[in-house]
Amino acid sequence: MAFLSSMNIIGSGLTAQQLRLDVISENVTNSNVTRTEAGGPYRRKMVVFQSETGRDDFRAAMARASQGLAPNRGYETAGGVRVTQIVEDPSPLKMVFDPTHPDADETGYVSLPNVDMVKEMTDAMAANQAFSANVTAFNVLKAVVARGLEIGR
């Protein structure tokens, strides 16, 4: 049923954006951490998304069609989005002169995390908007299914 595939797509978007918001909150929480278990200051993390079409690409669809097969039959994946990895931001760390800080180097500079609050708040707003869009899509799908069920009455 097509509406179940749509629900899976919407659900994957909700899950991905929730993880993105979790990573953003981790970045904000650790924005002043100068010493981690791995050593050195905290590094900003970012979520990498990948789309899942759930369909053949054009070349594969043509190859299946030339063999007399339906181009998109037999695929369990409905499409959507998935998180492929969470990566560290390679941007340079902030260097601040504070010789009294316990993590200052011999020249008196402290390496602070590369977390920029403006960037984090912007990312959080974008993730929130994407999450809201997925909720709206789910509500529209729910209304369409409800109307479809009323037809049979």
trRosetta pair geometry for C-beta under 8 A, 3 or more apart (Angstrom, degrees):
i j d omega theta_ij theta_ji phi_ij phi_ji
1 4 4.6 81 78 3 96 107
1 5 7.4 -169 97 -6 52 83
2 5 5.6 -53 -156 34 42 113
2 6 6.4 43 148 -20 70 103
3 6 5.3 -48 -149 35 40 116
3 7 6.4 46 150 -23 66 99
3 141 6.2 145 -153 -172 95 106
3 144 7.4 -165 -111 94 124 112
3 145 5.5 107 -163 -83 161 113
4 7 5.5 -47 -148 32 36 114
4 8 6.6 39 150 -20 64 101
4 78 7.6 -134 115 -93 71 150
5 8 5.6 -52 -152 34 35 112
5 9 6.5 36 150 -20 66 103
5 54 7.3 151 -160 147 118 166
5 78 3.7 -177 -149 -143 83 123
5 79 7.2 54 176 28 103 95
6 9 5.6 -51 -149 34 34 112
6 10 6.3 31 154 -15 66 106
6 78 7.7 -120 -38 168 24 135
6 137 7.9 -137 174 156 102 107
6 141 5.4 -179 123 -120 131 140
7 10 5.8 -54 -146 40 32 109
7 11 6.0 35 154 -21 65 109
7 138 7.3 73 -124 -125 70 88
7 141 6.6 178 -74 133 74 154
8 11 5.5 -55 -144 38 30 114
8 12 6.4 33 156 -22 64 102
8 78 4.2 100 76 47 134 145
8 79 7.8 114 99 56 104 60
8 80 6.3 -111 128 -41 78 138
9 12 5.9 -53 -151 31 29 110
9 13 6.8 28 150 -16 62 105
9 78 5.7 -114 -49 120 85 110
9 79 5.3 3 -98 89 110 90
9 80 4.1 -166 -132 -81 58 91
10 13 5.7 -56 -155 36 34 112
10 14 6.4 35 150 -19 67 104
10 80 7.8 -96 -7 -114 21 113
10 134 5.3 143 -161 -166 79 89
10 137 5.2 -161 -109 100 119 116
10 138 4.8 145 161 -73 152 88
10 141 6.8 -128 -26 4 153 149
11 14 5.6 -51 -146 35 34 112
11 15 6.2 33 156 -18 66 107
11 80 7.5 -35 66 -126 66 153
12 15 5.8 -54 -146 39 31 111
12 16 6.2 31 156 -19 65 109
12 52 7.4 -82 170 40 167 120
12 80 3.2 81 55 158 147 143
12 81 5.2 158 132 51 109 60
12 82 6.3 -57 -165 -71 119 66
13 16 5.8 -55 -143 38 29 109
13 17 6.2 22 161 -13 65 109
13 80 6.3 -127 -38 -159 75 95
13 81 5.6 76 -89 30 64 117
13 130 7.0 -130 178 160 104 97
13 131 7.9 172 139 -108 88 45
13 133 7.9 -77 151 89 142 92
13 134 4.2 -172 106 -101 121 135
13 137 7.9 42 59 49 150 141
14 17 6.2 -61 -146 41 26 104
14 18 6.2 28 156 -22 63 109
14 131 6.4 79 -128 -140 63 77
14 134 4.9 -169 -65 126 77 146
14 135 7.3 93 -99 -62 112 70
14 138 7.7 18 -51 -42 131 138
15 18 5.7 -56 -148 34 28 112
15 19 6.6 28 155 -17 63 104
16 19 5.9 -55 -153 36 31 110
16 20 6.4 35 149 -21 64 105
16 47 7.5 148 -175 153 81 140
16 49 5.9 65 -172 -112 138 112
16 81 4.9 -47 -19 106 164 114
16 82 6.8 -149 -82 -126 118 19
16 83 5.5 165 -126 -48 86 91
17 20 5.2 -48 -147 35 38 117
17 21 6.4 40 153 -19 66 101
17 127 5.0 155 -161 -168 88 83
17 128 8.0 148 172 -75 122 21
17 130 4.9 -168 -103 99 135 109
17 131 4.2 -169 122 -72 145 86
17 134 6.7 -170 12 5 142 141
18 21 5.7 -52 -151 36 33 110
18 22 6.5 37 148 -22 64 103
18 131 6.9 98 -61 -109 65 125
19 22 5.4 -51 -149 33 35 116
19 23 6.5 35 153 -18 66 102
19 47 6.1 129 116 -118 100 147
19 83 5.6 -63 90 -51 155 155
20 23 5.9 -53 -150 35 31 109
20 24 6.4 33 151 -19 64 106
20 47 4.7 -113 -101 32 77 153
20 123 7.5 -131 167 163 106 103
20 127 4.5 -161 107 -119 122 133
20 130 8.0 23 56 65 150 136
21 24 5.5 -51 -146 36 34 114
21 25 6.4 34 155 -18 66 104
21 124 6.5 80 -125 -134 79 78
21 127 5.0 176 -66 128 82 142
21 128 7.2 87 -93 -66 123 71
21 131 7.3 0 -36 -45 132 143
22 25 5.9 -55 -149 37 30 109
22 26 6.5 34 150 -21 63 104
23 26 5.5 -50 -150 33 35 115
23 27 6.6 39 149 -22 64 101
23 45 5.2 -111 -167 100 109 112
23 46 7.2 115 143 -126 142 16
23 47 5.3 167 23 -46 158 104
23 86 6.1 -163 -107 -136 137 123
24 27 5.6 -51 -153 32 34 114
24 28 6.5 31 152 -16 66 104
24 120 5.5 141 -162 -162 92 87
24 123 5.4 -170 -105 104 128 115
24 124 4.9 165 147 -78 156 88
24 127 6.6 -154 -12 12 146 152
25 28 5.6 -50 -145 37 36 111
25 29 6.2 40 154 -22 66 106
25 124 7.9 90 -59 -104 69 121
26 29 5.7 -54 -145 37 30 113
26 30 6.2 4 163 3 65 113
26 45 6.5 -4 91 39 124 127
27 30 6.4 -74 -145 50 24 93
27 31 6.7 56 152 -69 62 84
27 44 5.2 41 -132 -136 119 78
27 45 6.1 -144 -70 38 99 77
27 115 5.1 164 175 -124 93 121
27 120 5.4 -161 102 -112 125 126
28 31 5.7 -19 -156 -31 34 118
28 115 7.1 169 -90 177 35 139
28 117 7.1 76 -120 -119 89 79
28 120 5.4 149 -70 157 92 153
30 33 4.4 -41 -163 8 82 127
30 42 4.1 -161 152 -161 121 172
30 113 6.3 131 129 -82 85 165
30 115 7.0 146 91 -37 74 153
31 42 7.6 -96 -87 75 16 134
31 113 5.7 -142 -152 69 38 135
31 115 4.2 -117 -118 87 82 142
31 117 6.8 37 -135 -71 157 89
31 120 7.8 -87 -82 -18 125 159
32 112 7.2 -35 -133 -150 49 103
32 113 7.1 -102 -69 16 13 116
33 36 6.3 70 140 -68 122 84
33 41 6.4 140 104 -157 66 70
33 42 4.2 64 73 -21 112 122
33 113 6.2 52 55 -44 72 128
34 41 4.8 -40 -138 -99 45 94
34 42 7.8 -70 -71 2 18 79
34 101 7.4 7 72 169 178 129
34 103 4.4 178 134 50 131 163
34 110 6.1 -37 -132 -180 143 109
34 111 6.8 132 -148 79 91 67
34 112 6.4 -53 -94 -107 94 54
34 113 7.6 -123 -85 -31 50 79
35 39 7.8 -31 -154 -140 68 33
35 40 7.5 164 -120 97 45 7
35 41 7.1 -32 -53 -91 30 49
35 103 5.8 -154 -54 -91 104 137
36 39 6.7 -46 71 25 79 15
36 40 6.5 -21 33 73 98 56
36 41 6.9 80 -12 -179 101 16
36 42 5.5 119 -59 -79 124 65
40 43 8.0 25 113 -40 114 98
40 93 7.9 -121 175 -70 111 158
40 111 6.5 -34 -159 93 86 142
41 93 5.8 119 57 -140 133 136
41 103 7.8 114 -69 147 89 153
41 111 4.9 -145 -8 116 126 94
41 112 5.9 154 -137 -160 162 17
41 113 4.9 -149 155 -67 116 62
42 113 4.3 -12 73 -97 87 125
42 115 7.2 1 101 -26 110 120
43 88 4.3 35 116 -161 130 117
43 89 6.1 -164 169 49 90 75
43 93 7.6 -81 -99 -83 81 97
43 113 6.6 -165 -88 -143 25 84
43 114 6.1 14 -140 30 65 106
44 88 7.0 118 76 -161 49 63
44 89 3.9 0 77 17 103 132
44 91 7.4 3 40 44 125 108
44 113 6.6 117 -47 169 75 101
44 114 5.1 -94 -3 86 109 86
44 115 4.8 149 -81 -85 103 69
44 116 7.8 -18 -76 10 153 69
45 86 5.3 17 179 169 118 104
45 87 7.0 155 -154 82 68 31
45 88 5.9 -47 -99 -99 64 53
45 89 7.0 -130 -79 -16 14 85
46 86 7.1 168 80 -159 36 62
46 87 5.5 -24 62 65 89 82
46 88 7.7 113 16 -143 82 8
46 89 5.7 95 -21 -68 111 86
47 83 5.7 -58 -168 -132 105 113
47 86 5.6 -28 -100 -106 60 78
48 83 6.9 105 72 -162 55 66
48 84 5.0 -56 102 58 104 97
48 85 5.0 10 43 59 121 76
48 86 7.2 -164 11 -87 82 28
48 87 6.0 48 -29 -3 117 111
49 81 5.2 -10 -168 -174 115 116
49 82 7.2 144 -154 76 66 32
49 83 6.2 -49 -99 -100 59 53
49 84 7.1 122 -153 3 11 89
50 81 7.0 151 76 -157 38 66
50 82 5.7 -25 62 65 89 81
50 83 7.8 121 17 -135 81 10
50 84 4.6 64 -13 -42 121 119
51 79 7.6 -5 174 -168 84 84
51 80 7.6 -167 -154 109 61 27
51 81 5.7 -42 -106 -100 53 73
52 77 5.7 -93 160 169 125 133
52 79 5.3 178 104 -147 76 39
52 80 5.4 0 57 58 104 63
52 81 6.7 -180 14 -91 84 19
52 82 5.8 47 -26 -5 122 106
53 57 7.8 106 53 -75 154 65
53 79 5.2 -22 -176 -115 22 103
54 72 7.9 56 131 -161 73 116
54 75 5.8 144 -175 131 69 132
54 77 4.4 -145 -110 113 84 84
54 78 4.9 -24 -109 156 160 13
54 79 3.4 -90 3 -49 118 74
54 80 7.5 58 -33 2 119 69
55 61 7.5 6 162 -71 95 120
55 71 7.7 31 -170 130 92 100
55 72 4.9 -35 -133 -113 82 123
55 75 7.1 -175 -94 51 34 165
55 79 7.0 3 -11 -73 85 114
56 60 3.8 -134 -166 94 110 110
56 61 4.1 152 93 -59 126 77
56 64 6.5 -137 -71 6 170 134
56 71 5.3 -116 35 173 135 88
56 72 5.9 -137 2 -87 93 70
56 75 8.0 -157 -44 -47 73 144
57 60 5.2 85 52 16 72 103
57 61 7.0 -138 94 -8 31 93
58 61 5.7 -58 -146 37 29 111
58 62 6.3 27 157 -18 65 106
59 62 5.9 -56 -149 36 29 109
59 63 6.4 29 153 -19 64 106
60 63 5.6 -52 -146 36 34 113
60 64 6.3 31 155 -16 66 105
60 71 7.6 116 113 -159 75 87
61 64 5.9 -56 -148 39 30 108
61 65 6.2 30 153 -20 65 109
61 71 3.7 31 -146 -153 87 128
61 72 7.1 -8 -109 -51 103 78
62 65 5.6 -55 -143 38 31 112
62 66 6.2 34 156 -23 65 105
62 71 7.9 26 -42 -110 28 118
63 66 5.9 -52 -147 32 29 111
63 67 6.8 20 154 -10 60 107
64 67 5.9 -65 -155 41 34 107
64 69 4.3 -81 -177 79 87 109
64 70 7.0 -27 143 89 123 26
64 71 5.0 140 77 -111 127 52
65 68 7.6 52 -176 -72 34 15
65 69 7.0 -102 -77 63 26 61
65 71 5.6 -10 -53 -68 94 98
69 73 6.9 -126 171 42 90 119
70 73 3.9 74 78 -20 118 119
72 75 6.1 -62 -177 16 71 125
83 86 7.2 11 171 -55 122 80
89 114 5.7 -140 94 97 121 127
91 114 4.9 160 87 -179 97 144
92 114 6.6 154 96 -100 30 126
93 111 4.5 30 127 -168 146 97
93 112 6.3 159 174 66 93 44
93 113 6.8 -73 -137 -134 92 15
93 114 5.2 -100 -104 -54 48 93
94 111 7.4 130 71 -163 49 48
94 112 4.2 -30 71 64 103 104
94 113 7.2 6 22 72 102 33
94 114 6.5 155 -20 -97 79 53
95 109 4.9 0 -173 -177 101 126
95 110 7.3 151 -154 72 52 41
95 111 6.2 -26 -97 -99 69 58
95 112 7.5 -174 -80 16 18 83
96 109 6.8 143 71 -155 32 71
96 110 5.2 -26 65 59 87 93
96 112 5.7 37 0 -18 115 123
97 108 5.6 31 -156 121 80 104
97 109 5.6 -45 -94 -96 56 69
97 110 7.8 148 -114 13 9 79
98 101 4.2 59 111 -18 113 115
98 104 5.9 -141 89 -82 69 122
98 108 6.9 180 68 169 22 81
98 109 7.7 75 29 -135 61 29
98 110 5.0 -22 50 -3 106 124
99 104 5.4 155 -131 153 34 167
99 108 3.4 -39 -80 -132 90 105
100 104 7.3 91 48 -14 20 144
101 104 4.5 118 67 -41 89 97
101 110 4.6 -4 77 -73 155 140
103 110 5.5 82 90 -135 91 98
103 111 7.4 -90 137 42 117 75
104 108 5.3 -10 178 -151 131 34
104 109 6.4 137 -152 64 82 20
104 110 5.0 -60 -91 -67 68 84
105 108 7.2 -50 68 15 64 18
105 109 5.5 -10 36 60 103 77
105 110 7.6 176 -3 -84 74 37
105 111 7.8 57 -30 -21 110 93
115 119 7.9 -150 -173 64 51 111
115 120 6.4 19 -174 -46 93 131
116 119 4.0 64 82 13 107 113
116 120 6.6 172 86 -13 54 85
117 120 5.5 -54 -142 39 34 112
117 121 6.1 32 159 -18 68 105
118 121 6.0 -55 -145 38 28 107
118 122 6.3 29 154 -19 62 108
119 122 5.7 -55 -147 37 29 112
119 123 6.3 29 155 -17 64 107
120 123 5.7 -54 -146 39 30 110
120 124 6.2 32 153 -22 64 106
121 124 5.5 -51 -144 36 33 114
121 125 6.4 34 154 -20 64 102
122 125 5.8 -53 -149 34 31 109
122 126 6.5 29 152 -16 64 106
123 126 5.7 -55 -147 38 32 111
123 127 6.2 32 155 -18 67 107
124 127 5.7 -53 -144 39 31 110
124 128 6.2 34 154 -21 64 107
125 128 5.6 -54 -146 37 31 114
125 129 6.4 32 154 -20 64 104
126 129 5.7 -53 -148 35 31 111
126 130 6.4 30 153 -17 64 106
127 130 5.7 -54 -146 38 32 111
127 131 6.2 36 152 -21 65 106
128 131 5.6 -51 -146 36 31 113
128 132 6.3 32 153 -19 64 106
129 132 5.6 -53 -147 37 31 112
129 133 6.4 36 152 -23 64 103
130 133 5.6 -49 -148 32 33 114
130 134 6.7 33 152 -18 62 103
131 134 5.8 -56 -155 35 32 111
131 135 6.6 33 148 -19 65 104
132 135 5.5 -51 -148 35 36 113
132 136 6.4 38 152 -20 66 103
133 136 5.6 -52 -149 36 33 113
133 137 6.4 35 151 -20 64 104
134 137 5.5 -49 -146 35 34 113
134 138 6.4 37 152 -21 64 103
135 138 5.6 -52 -150 35 32 114
135 139 6.5 31 152 -18 65 104
136 139 5.7 -54 -148 36 32 110
136 140 6.4 33 153 -18 65 104
137 140 5.7 -53 -148 36 32 111
137 141 6.3 34 153 -19 65 106
138 141 5.7 -54 -148 37 31 112
138 142 6.2 34 152 -21 65 106
139 142 5.5 -50 -145 35 32 115
139 143 6.5 34 153 -19 64 104
140 143 5.7 -55 -150 36 32 111
140 144 6.4 33 152 -20 66 105
141 144 5.7 -53 -147 35 32 112
141 145 6.4 31 155 -17 65 105
142 145 5.9 -54 -147 37 29 110
142 146 6.3 31 153 -20 63 108
143 146 5.6 -54 -146 37 31 113
143 147 6.4 31 154 -18 65 104
144 147 5.8 -54 -149 36 31 108
144 148 6.3 34 151 -21 64 107
145 148 5.5 -54 -149 36 32 116
145 149 6.5 32 154 -19 65 104
146 149 5.8 -54 -151 35 31 110
146 150 6.7 35 149 -23 62 103
147 150 5.6 -52 -153 30 36 115
147 151 7.2 51 148 -35 62 92
148 151 5.8 -38 -163 7 38 116
149 152 6.3 -52 -168 27 44 110
149 153 7.9 55 140 -33 63 97
150 153 5.6 -39 -164 7 51 120
